[in-house]
Amino acid sequence: MPMEQRVSLITLGVSNLARATAFYEALGWKRGLLGAEGVSFFQTGGMILGLWPREELVKDARIGAAEAAAPPGVGVALAYNARSREEVDAVLAEAEAAGATLPRPAEDTSWSGYTGYFRDTEGFLWEIAWNPGFAIAEDGSVMLPDQGQNVPET
């Protein structure tokens, strides 16, 4: 049986769990599974974002010291699709107020969208984008336009 095409949980290996948790809570995110020790979970629509101490993630994955020493966020970006250009600006401002840095302010793109990036307090990149071709359902889910399902715009 092939692996289903889905992502269930994204775990970020963080150097400071308390600081990372406080950052996402400052964005208004609500933690779940509050009884779990040494890890923070946030329900994000149909999937979960987990924050776990980097040294624990490294041990659990059994990766080598060279890989473990790589800075976080290199070669990957998490993304938040906004419902409007104005929401992109608002989310970037909110993230910056919570302690993020903005390596790329929001600007128009070649694909007729509008996007910018922030780095969270652990260095992970987040792209905040408005893509006029991606409809966003009321629950925040996004569906590619060529997947044969219509996602109602909100």
WOTA-V462713 format. One line per field, one symbol per residue. phi: phi as a letter, one per 30 degrees, with the letter a starting at -180 (. if undefined). psi: psi as a letter, one per 30 degrees, with the letter a starting at -180 (. if undefined). A space follows every 10 residues. Layout:
phi->???
psi->???
This chain:
phi->.ddddabcac ccdcdbdddd dddddddjdc dchdddciab bbdbidbbcc cbeedddddd dhcddddddd ddidibbdbb dcdadddedd ddddddddjd ccdbddadcd cicbaabbcd dcjddbccbc cddcdcdedj dbbddccibc cddc
psi->klkkilkekk kkjlfjeeee eeeeeffgkk klhffkkglk kkkibglkkk kkkeeeeeee fhlleeeffk klgkgkklkj klfleeeeee eeeeeeffgl ljfjlklllf ggakllklka ffgkkkkjkj jffjkklegf lkkkfgggkk jkk.
